[in-house]
Amino acid sequence: MATLSDRYADWTQKLSRHHQTHLLRFWTELTDGERAQLLDDLDQVDFELCASLIETHVRQRPTVHIPEHIEPPPSYPAEPGPDRADLYNRARRTGEEALRAGRVAAFTVAGGQGTRLGFDGPKGAFSISPVRNATLFQLFAEGLLGVERRYGRRPRWYIMTSPVNHAQTTAFFADHRYFGLRADEVVFFQQGQMPAFLPDGRMALAERHRLALSPDGHGGSLRALRERGALDDMRAHGIDTISYFQVDNPLVRTIDPLFIGLHLLTGSEMSSKAVTKAFDTEKVGNFCLVDGRVTVIEYSDLPESLATARNADGSRRFDAGSIAIHVLSRSFVERLTAPGARVQLPWHRAEKKVPTVDDAGRVAEPTAPNAVKLELFVFDAIPLAERPLVLFTRREEEFSPVKNAEGVDSPATTRRDLVRRAARWLEACGVPVPRGVDGEPAAPLEISPAFALDVEDLRARLATMPPLKVEPGRPLLLA
């Protein structure tokens, strides 16, 4: 093992080649422990990659090219018409067969902290359900248990953490006995990181002995699958289909046989779920067709003339909003992330406020954006995939992310939507649900995904039970 002095000598030469020697300017003032931490941070950085990105994305702002010809994408509706009823039935059977054969894995991107929620810990450990206060991680685990109960096979679960929350996340699962799952069927691995850059191209120090590092974006999850051995693990377990979702959406179906079956039947390499946009300029990506390729254009980049465009019947022309739910073929991720792959995901630049160390070694808290962060977006893989598929789902059934402490996409709105969905399911099964004058359910309601995955599943479960009664003000839990 190289000594600290050997590592320092190696890094002195390497940083000199890359014009980043300022990162060692406090070396003589550091303890040996701090010196080791600094060199460990440097070990995480791909300096060759960063050298090219500094020229193209840091010292200058890359031009965002919006194509002239943008069309709405082809898509599949949430409910099929008569012309597609047989296809959807075959797709469900195909998805169920793939599940039973062990070909499908769940993949959760969970590198974030609950800081914006006022919560000190991994976002997945945030309590969100309306009756039990079950955490996001617990609800996802129960979804997999529900899949096992209904289809006879429990999918393997891959969870991408970050260096900031990895230890807390793994400890959280251990403390909760993996929520009924086996420890050896939950695979944790860490996301890659990128340094923050000062506008002149220098990498920023967060402390005298720490590089300012941050996760490389949800698109970095694809690289991490390869680099951390998850793709190898999938191959060893016969998994060829990956159900991708992010940690902040408790309404998500962790595994959806219809979605998986359509993906497999159509030969899609990357499939995506969409919701009808709430309004023209909603802050979600827009599925579009650009030069014959399905593409997501960010809400901030879609021209207003297109965002407000209408069809002849008055409906919104660009109405497919991206909700970060995908199915990917393992072979596609392998091809996209192979060393020397011909096509790479593009990097995106963002100007952020990043605490940095000044020349005197003091940490300065900026009041305005002072640094450049670079990220990869997973939806940029869609136009690189063969036969990408877009399937609409109902927002009220599957999309209510918890992102903010208050207001839109907050714990209050997410819990409200969980209660509303439970009420709809119960009413669809013939169970009366009392409602207030505002039309909202008059009792807290919660249906664990382990108990029922959808309305049809709930109907079958209730058929084996005594009649259910929902009383005003009295919490109801089905778990």
N, C-alpha and C positions, 0 to 999 in steps of 0.2 A: 504494500500500500504506500502510495506517495506521501512523503512528509509535507507538512504545511509549507516549509521553505521551498520544496520542489514545486508544489502547486503554485505558489506565489511567483516563482520564476517563470513557469509556463504561462501563467496568465499575464504577466507583465509583457511578454513578447506578443501574445495574441491580442491583447487590448491595444498595444501600440500599432499593430497592423490594421486594426479597425478604428483607430482614432478615438478610443474610449478610455484612455489611461486615467482620466479624471475619476473613474470609479474606485481607484486605489489611493486617492490622495490623502485619506485619513489613516492609512495603514499603520503608521508608526504610533498612532494614538489608540489603537484598538487592542483589546485583550486577545489571547489566542482563540478563545471561544468565539468572539465576534469575528475574527479573521476567518475562521472556518465557516461561519454562517455566510459571510460575504462570498467566499469562493463557492459555496454550495449553491447560492443564488445564481452566480455566473454560469455554473455547470448546466443550469436549466435553459440557457438561452442559445438559440441557433444563430450564431453571429453572422454566418454567411447569408442566411435568409434575411436577417435584419439589415445587412449592408445594402442589399438591393431595395428593400422597402423604405429605408431612410431616403433614398434618392427619389423614389416614385410616390411615396405616400406621406412622408414627414416634412421634408423641406419644401414640398409643394403639395397642393391639394389636387388629387386626381380629378379629372373632369368626369362628371356623371353623364353618360350618353343615354338619352332617351330616344329609342327608335321612332321613326316616323309612323310606321304601320304597326299598330297595336290592336289586337282583336280580343274579344272575350274567349276564354279557353273552352274546349269541349269538356263536358262534365257529366257525372251521373247524379240523378236526383236522390234525395234522402229516401223517398218512397217511389217504387217503380210504377210506371204505367203498364198497361196490358202488354205492350211490346217488349218490356224488359222483365216481366214477372218471372219467366222461366230462368232467365240469366241470374237473377238475384237468388232464386231458390237453389240453383246449381252452385252459385258462389258460396252461399251459407254452408252447403254440404261440403264443398271443397275446403273451406276454412276450418270446419269442424274436424275433417279428416286430417288436415295438417296439424291441428292441435293435438289430436289423439296420437299422432305419430311422433310427437316430440320435436317437430320441425320449427316451432315458433318460440321466440323469446321476447320478454318484455325488456325495454330499455328506457330508463329514466335519467334525464339530465338534471342533476341535483347539486350543482356546484355552488348555488347561491346561499347567502346568509339572509336572515329575516330582518335585516337592519331597517329597511323601509317600513316594516310592520311594527317597529318598536320592539323587536324580539331578538334576544341575544342567543343565537344558535343557528344551526342549519335550517333553511326554510322548510325542508321536509319534516322537521320536528315541531312545526307550528300546529297548535290545536285548532281545528276548524269545524268539526261536525257539530250540528245544532243541539243534540241531546247529550251525547257522551263526551263531547270535546275531543274526539279522536283526532289524531294528527294526520297530516297528509300521507306520510309514510304508512301509517296503519291502514288507511283507506285503500291505498294501492295494494298492500299485502292482502287485504281482505278480498280485493278484486281478483287476485290470483287464486285465492282459496275458493272463491265462487266459481271460477273457471274449472278448477279441479272437480268440485262437486257436480257441476253440470255436464262436463265433457269427459271426465275421467282422467285428465292429465294436467299436472300443474306445470306451467311454463317456468323455465329458468329465468332469473331476474338479474339484469345487469344494471348497476347504479353508478353513474359517473359523478364523483365528488370533485372537490378542488383542494389544493394544499391548505386552504384556509379552514375547511370544514371536514376534511377526511377523518381525522381522529375522532371528532365529536360525532360524526355520522355513524361510524362503525361501533362506537361505544353505545350510542343510542339504540341501535339494533340489538346489541348484546344484552343491554339492560332490559329490553322488552322481549327477550327470547325470540327475536326475529318474527314476532307477531304470528306465531304458529307455523312459520316456514322452517325448513331445515337450513342451518347455517351454510352447508356446503352447496346449496342451490341459489344463494344470493352472492353475486360477484361484484365487489367494489373495485373501482380503479379511479385514478386521478386524472383530471383534465390537464392539458398543457397550459403553459403560461407565456405571456409576452411582456417585455418591459414597456414602461411608459417612456416616451421620448420628449425631450425639450424641442422647441421649434427649430433649433439649429442642428438637430440630428443626434445630440448627445443623449445617452440613456440617463434616466433620472434615478437618484438615490432617494429612498424613502426615509432612511436613517443613515448615519455615517457608515454603518456596516450592513445595510440591507438595500438591495435593488428594489426599485418600485415595480413590482410585478403584479399582473392581474390576469384572470383567465382569458383564453384566446377565443372566446365566443362559443355559442352553441354549435357552430359549424366545426369547431375544433373537436367536437365529440367523435367525428368520423375518424380523424387522425388518431385520437386517443384509443379508439377501439382496436386499431392495429398496433400502435406502439406499446400499449399496456397488456397485450396478449389476449384481449377479449375475443377477437376474431378467431384466433387459434382455439380458444376454449369452445367457442360456438361450433367450429368445425368438428372438434373432437366429440361433441355431444350430438352431432347430426342436425344442428340448427341451421336452416337456410333462410329464415324469414324473421325480420326484426321489427317489433312493434314499438315505435319511438314516441315518447311524450315527455313533456317538461313537468317539473315538480310542482308548479303553482296552480294546477287545474284539477281540483278534486272531483269534478263531474266526469272526467275522462273515462272511457271504457279502456281499461288497460289492454285488453285483448278483445277484438271485435271480429268474429268469424266472417261476417259479410264483407267487411273491408279487406280482410286477409284473402278471402276467396276471390274477390274481384281482382285483387293484385295478382294472384297466381293464375287465374283463368285468362287474363288479358296479356300475360307476359310482361307486366310492368316491372321496372327495376326500382322505381320509387313512386309511391302513391301518397296522396295527401287528402286530408279532410278540409272542407271549407264550410263556412257559415254565410248566410245572407247578411250583408253588412247592415248595421243598425242605422247608419246614415252615410251620406256620400263620402265624407272625409274622415270616417272612423279610423282610428290609429291602428290599423292592421294592414299587413301586406295584401296586395291585390294579385290574385291569379290572373295571368294574361297569356295570350298567345303572341309570341314575338318571333318573326321569321320561322314560323312553323314549330317552334319549341315552347312548351309550357314554361312559364317564367313567373316568379313573384317580383312585383315592383313595389317598393316600399311606399307607404301612404304619402310620405314627404316628397317622393320623386314622381308620383303619378300626376300628370298635368291636370289642372282643375277642370279643363274642358272635358277630359275623359271621366274624371271622378263624378261629374254632374250629368254626364251624357245619359240619354233615355232611349229606350226602344220605342217602336211605334205604338205599343200598348201602354206606354208611360212607365214601364218598369225600368229599374236602374240597369244600365248596360254592363257596367263593370261591378258585379255584385258578389263576387266570390272572395270572401275574406279568409286569409290564412290564419289558422289557429294552432300551428306547431304540433300537429298530430300526423304522423307519417308511418308508412310501412316501407321498409327497405329490404331489398335482397342482399344477403350477405356477400354474394359474388360481386355485386355492384360496388359495395363499400371496399371490398378487397381491390378491385380494379382502380377505383378512384384514389386510393391511398397507397398504392404500390410505389416503392422507391422508383423515382424517375418517371412517374406517371405523366403521360403527355398533357393531360388537362388537370389543372388545379383549381380549387375554389378561390375566388378573388378575395382580397383583403379589403376591409372597410375601415375608413378613418373616422375617428370621433375626437373632438376637442373636449377635454375634461379638466375639472379642478383636481389636481393631484398634489398632496403635501410633499414637498421636496426639501432637500438639504441645501442650504446656501454655502458659500465658500468658507464661512466661519464654522460650519458644522451644525448650524441651527436649523430646525425644521420649521419651514414657513407654510402657514395655511393660506392658500390663495383665495382671493375673493372673486376671481374670474377664471375662466379656463386658461390654463398655463401649460398644458401638456397634450400630447397626441397619444391616443390608445388605438391599437389595431385589433380588429376582430374578424372572425370568419362566421358566416351565417349558413345554417344548415340548408335553408331553402335554395341557396345558390347551386346545390347539387341537382335540383330538379331538371333544369335544361340539359344537363349532362347525362341524364338517364334515358334509356330506351323505353318508349311507350309509357311515359308518366301518366298517371291517372288522378283525376280530381273527383272526389265523392262528397256531395253535400251531406251535412248532418244538421240537426236542429240545435240551434244555440242553447235553447232551454234544456236540452237533454244532455249536452256534452261540453259546454264551454262557459265557465265562470271563474276565471283566474283570480287569485288573491295576490295583489301586487302592492297596494297602497294601504296605509293605516286607516284612512278615512275616504269617503266619497266613492267614486267609481272603482270597481275591481278591488274592493276592500273586504275584510272579514265579514262585515255586515251584509254586503250584497251577495257574497258567496254563500253564507249561511241561509240567507233568504232564498236563494236559488235552489239549494239543496232541499229545503222544506217544500218549496213549490213543486219540485220534481217528484218528491215522495207523495205529495197530495194528488198530483195528476195520476201517478201510477195506481194509487189506492182507488181513486174514483173510477179509473178505467177497469178496475177489477170488481166494481160494484160496491165498494166500501164508501159510504157517505162521509164527507169531510166537512165539518162545520167551518164557516168562514165569517170574518168580520165584515163590517159595513164597507171596508175598503176592498173587499174581495179576497184578502189574504187568508191563508189557513189560520184558524183560531187556536191552534195548538202546535207546539214544537214537534216535528215529525222527522224521524231518521230511519232510513233503510240501509243496513250495512250491505256492501257489495257481496259479502260472503253469504248473505241471506238471499238476495235476489239481484240479478245483473240487469234486468230490464222488465218491462210490463209482463211479457209472456212468462218469464221465470217467476215473477211474483204471483201471477195467477195460479200457476201450478203449485207453488208453496202454500198459498192460502187455502187451496182446495183440500189440503190435508189437515187443516186446523179448525178449531171452533170459530164461529162467526166473530169478526173483529169489529170493535166499536171505537170510534175516535170521539173523545169527549173534549169540549172546549177547555182550553187552558191546561189540559193534562198532557204531559209529554208522552209520545208514543215511540218506542224503539223496537224495530224488528232486526234482530242480530243473531 
